[in-house]
Amino acid sequence: MGADHPAFTLAGLLAAGGTMGFVKGGSRPSLIAGVGLGASYGVAGYLLRNNKDYGSELALGNSLVLVGAATSRCIKTNWKAPVPLGLFATGSLATYYFLKKFKELNYGV
């Protein structure tokens, strides 16, 4: 699989997680953020798969948003709640990966 695989994986995981947060806890912000960010990762995956412009940029931006949102939740829970920590780790790894892809696609590095 190509560079788009992580974007599609993140799209599915975030949409499912946001939906689960809504079903289990009634959290509309989880639903909106999970489905919205998941859809955006899906678009990024489509762009990457089809060698369209801005796929790596969109995926990198999504990853930074995920890290920012997770950091906020981690601070509120004193870095002890497992879901925000998982989101933070996932967002950090995705940021690293998509930054690397962005550099490869734009600068050949």
Contacts in CASP RR format, 6 or more apart in sequence:
PFRMAT RR
TARGET T0000
AUTHOR 0000-0000-0000
METHOD contacts of the structure
MODEL  1
MGADHPAFTLAGLLAAGGTMGFVKGGSRPSLIAGVGLGASYGVAGYLLRN
NKDYGSELALGNSLVLVGAATSRCIKTNWKAPVPLGLFATGSLATYYFLK
KFKELNYGV
2 48 0 8 1.000
2 49 0 8 1.000
3 48 0 8 1.000
3 56 0 8 1.000
3 101 0 8 1.000
4 44 0 8 1.000
4 45 0 8 1.000
4 46 0 8 1.000
4 48 0 8 1.000
4 49 0 8 1.000
6 59 0 8 1.000
6 94 0 8 1.000
6 97 0 8 1.000
6 98 0 8 1.000
7 41 0 8 1.000
7 42 0 8 1.000
7 44 0 8 1.000
7 45 0 8 1.000
7 48 0 8 1.000
7 59 0 8 1.000
7 98 0 8 1.000
8 41 0 8 1.000
8 42 0 8 1.000
8 45 0 8 1.000
10 38 0 8 1.000
10 41 0 8 1.000
10 62 0 8 1.000
10 90 0 8 1.000
10 94 0 8 1.000
11 38 0 8 1.000
11 39 0 8 1.000
11 40 0 8 1.000
11 41 0 8 1.000
11 42 0 8 1.000
11 45 0 8 1.000
12 38 0 8 1.000
12 41 0 8 1.000
13 90 0 8 1.000
14 33 0 8 1.000
14 34 0 8 1.000
14 35 0 8 1.000
14 36 0 8 1.000
14 37 0 8 1.000
14 38 0 8 1.000
14 41 0 8 1.000
14 66 0 8 1.000
15 34 0 8 1.000
15 35 0 8 1.000
15 36 0 8 1.000
15 38 0 8 1.000
15 39 0 8 1.000
17 30 0 8 1.000
17 34 0 8 1.000
18 27 0 8 1.000
18 30 0 8 1.000
18 31 0 8 1.000
18 33 0 8 1.000
18 34 0 8 1.000
18 35 0 8 1.000
19 31 0 8 1.000
19 34 0 8 1.000
19 35 0 8 1.000
20 30 0 8 1.000
21 27 0 8 1.000
21 30 0 8 1.000
21 31 0 8 1.000
22 28 0 8 1.000
22 30 0 8 1.000
22 31 0 8 1.000
33 69 0 8 1.000
37 62 0 8 1.000
37 65 0 8 1.000
37 66 0 8 1.000
38 62 0 8 1.000
40 58 0 8 1.000
40 62 0 8 1.000
41 59 0 8 1.000
41 62 0 8 1.000
43 58 0 8 1.000
44 55 0 8 1.000
44 56 0 8 1.000
44 58 0 8 1.000
44 59 0 8 1.000
44 62 0 8 1.000
45 55 0 8 1.000
45 59 0 8 1.000
46 52 0 8 1.000
47 53 0 8 1.000
47 54 0 8 1.000
47 55 0 8 1.000
47 58 0 8 1.000
48 55 0 8 1.000
48 56 0 8 1.000
48 59 0 8 1.000
48 101 0 8 1.000
56 98 0 8 1.000
56 101 0 8 1.000
56 102 0 8 1.000
56 105 0 8 1.000
56 106 0 8 1.000
57 102 0 8 1.000
59 94 0 8 1.000
59 98 0 8 1.000
59 101 0 8 1.000
60 95 0 8 1.000
60 98 0 8 1.000
60 99 0 8 1.000
60 101 0 8 1.000
60 102 0 8 1.000
61 98 0 8 1.000
62 94 0 8 1.000
63 91 0 8 1.000
63 94 0 8 1.000
63 95 0 8 1.000
63 97 0 8 1.000
63 98 0 8 1.000
64 95 0 8 1.000
66 87 0 8 1.000
66 90 0 8 1.000
66 91 0 8 1.000
66 94 0 8 1.000
66 95 0 8 1.000
67 88 0 8 1.000
67 91 0 8 1.000
67 92 0 8 1.000
67 95 0 8 1.000
69 87 0 8 1.000
70 84 0 8 1.000
70 85 0 8 1.000
70 86 0 8 1.000
70 87 0 8 1.000
70 88 0 8 1.000
70 90 0 8 1.000
70 91 0 8 1.000
71 88 0 8 1.000
73 81 0 8 1.000
73 83 0 8 1.000
73 84 0 8 1.000
73 87 0 8 1.000
74 81 0 8 1.000
74 84 0 8 1.000
74 85 0 8 1.000
74 88 0 8 1.000
76 84 0 8 1.000
77 84 0 8 1.000
79 85 0 8 1.000
103 109 0 8 1.000
END
